[in-house]
Structures are given as C-alpha cells and as structure tokens.
Amino acid sequence: MGGLVFYPVVGAAVGGAAAAVAALAAPLGPLPAAAAAVGVLAAASGGRTIRTLANVGGQPDGRGRAIAGLALAALVLAAKVWAVSHIPGGGRTAALILAGMLGRWAMVVQCYGGAPAAGSGEAARLVGRARLREFGWASALAFATTLAALDAIGLVVLLSATLTTIALRVAAYRRAGGVSGPLLDVSLELVETAVLLVLAALARG
C-alpha cells in the first residue's frame, strides 16, 4: 500500500490543474472561474466522489433521502464555488493546491489504523492496511507544504482539515462500525470544502 504516500501529491497536482483552468477562465469573472476550478476537482475522480456524497448513508430508500443526498451534494459544490470565487486571484492557486492535497491526505488518514466496515468492498483493500510509514510521510508532506505556503494561517487550515477528518471517522464508526469506501470519498469532498471555506473566510477577514 505504499502508493498511499503519493495521494497528497496527486491531490496537489489536481489542485494545480484546477488553478490553471481558473486562471484561463478568469476573464469571464470570479464565479465562472471558480465554477471551472471546482469542475476540475470533481472531474478528477470522474464525478465519483460527488455521486457518493449524493448517496451518503447508503442507497436511498425513499424519495426524501434521495432529495436530501442531492441537496447535500449541491450544497457542497455551491460552497466550493463560493469559496473559490471569494479567494483573491493571488491566493487562489495555493488554495486549490492545498485543498486538493489535504483532501487526499484525509483519505490516507482514514486508511490508517482503522477497520473496514462490513460490506465495504474495495475499501477493504485499503482501510487498516496503511502503515505508519505511509501515514507519516503523507502527513509530513501535507503539513510541511501547508505551513510553508501559509505560515501561521496554515495552522488554522490544518486544524480544520484534521477536525473534519476525525469527525467523519467517528461518525463512520458510530454508524457502520468501520470505514467504508464511501467514507473515503466523502472525506475527500468535505475536507476540500472545509479548507476552501476557511481560506475564503480568512481572505474576507
């Protein structure tokens, strides 16, 4: 499972691609540029993570849950677009790179020291099999990059990413008794969102 070490690197590359697309779309205005960047983030997984978010909690067993899942996915996408559009152009590239990197770092954290939930399928190959080496190197890379890019503000960003990751893990154990494949996708989406929202809030402050 040594490939887990490179998850944050992959995330940073995805964020860099999103930033490049946002720069190309910048003449159209902040919102179109932000929407283009968020589209790249979503497309990096083939839209899988957003679909998972829409089905959060398992397959919908009724119209109400289906609508709630779609509303949650739409809310997350809207929050990302809003956040990116409110981050000044000079900081947008760093914000997108860090969001992509920390989102995939969160997936590594969920795979370390956990137990797969019953019926977790493909996740069973990853969850609990990440070794201290993978977790340590991925965390060192993500934390060092964040702090180097943002200085003291990086501590706030890392705290938000860490708390979001831990909260999702606790919720997963309470709900399903372990970590599932969908939780990995949800962790990526919500940590990316948390990072972008924190940076947008700090930029406005």
Residue pairs with C-beta under 8 A, 6 or more apart in sequence:
1 111
1 126
1 129
1 130
1 131
1 134
2 133
2 134
4 107
4 108
4 111
4 126
4 130
4 134
4 135
4 138
5 108
5 133
5 134
5 137
5 138
5 141
7 104
7 105
7 107
7 108
7 138
8 101
8 102
8 104
8 105
8 108
8 138
8 141
8 142
8 145
9 101
9 141
10 104
11 100
11 101
11 102
11 103
11 104
11 105
12 97
12 98
12 100
12 101
12 145
13 100
14 40
14 41
14 44
14 100
15 41
15 96
15 97
15 98
15 99
15 100
15 101
16 93
16 96
16 97
16 100
17 40
17 44
18 37
18 38
18 40
18 41
18 96
18 100
19 37
19 92
19 93
19 96
19 97
21 36
21 37
21 39
21 40
22 33
22 34
22 36
22 37
22 84
22 92
22 96
23 33
23 93
24 36
25 32
25 33
25 36
25 37
26 33
26 89
30 85
30 86
31 81
31 85
33 84
33 85
34 80
34 81
34 82
34 83
34 84
34 85
35 81
37 84
37 92
37 96
38 77
38 80
38 81
38 84
41 80
41 96
41 99
41 100
41 192
42 49
42 50
42 77
44 100
45 185
45 188
48 185
49 185
49 186
49 188
49 189
50 73
50 76
50 77
50 189
51 73
52 181
52 182
52 185
52 186
52 189
53 69
53 72
53 73
53 76
53 185
53 186
53 189
54 69
54 70
54 72
54 73
55 69
55 182
56 69
56 72
56 182
56 186
57 65
57 69
57 175
58 182
60 66
60 69
76 189
76 190
76 193
79 193
79 196
79 197
80 192
80 193
80 196
82 200
83 95
83 193
83 196
83 197
83 199
83 200
84 92
84 95
84 96
84 196
84 200
86 200
86 203
86 204
87 95
87 196
87 199
87 200
87 203
88 203
91 199
91 203
94 149
94 150
95 195
95 196
95 199
95 200
96 196
97 149
98 145
98 146
98 149
98 150
98 157
98 195
98 199
99 191
99 192
99 195
99 196
99 199
100 192
101 142
101 145
101 146
102 142
102 146
102 157
102 158
102 161
102 191
102 192
102 195
103 187
103 188
103 189
103 191
103 192
103 195
104 188
105 138
105 139
105 142
105 161
105 191
106 161
106 164
106 165
106 168
106 187
106 188
106 191
107 184
107 187
107 188
108 130
108 134
108 135
108 138
108 139
109 135
109 139
109 165
109 169
109 187
110 127
110 165
110 168
110 169
110 172
110 179
110 183
110 184
110 187
111 126
111 127
111 128
111 129
111 130
111 134
111 179
111 184
112 128
112 130
112 131
112 132
112 134
112 135
113 128
113 130
113 135
114 127
114 128
114 169
114 178
114 179
115 127
115 128
115 177
115 178
115 179
116 123
116 124
116 127
116 128
116 178
116 179
116 180
117 123
117 172
117 176
117 177
117 178
117 179
117 180
117 183
118 176
118 177
118 178
119 180
120 127
120 178
120 179
120 180
120 181
121 181
122 181
123 179
123 180
123 181
123 183
123 184
126 184
127 178
127 179
127 180
127 184
128 179
143 158
146 154
146 157
146 158
147 154
147 155
147 158
148 154
150 157
153 199
153 202
156 198
156 202
157 195
157 198
157 199
160 194
160 195
160 198
161 191
161 194
161 195
164 187
164 190
164 191
164 194
165 187
165 191
168 183
168 186
168 187
168 190
169 179
169 183
172 178
172 179
172 180
172 183
173 179
176 183
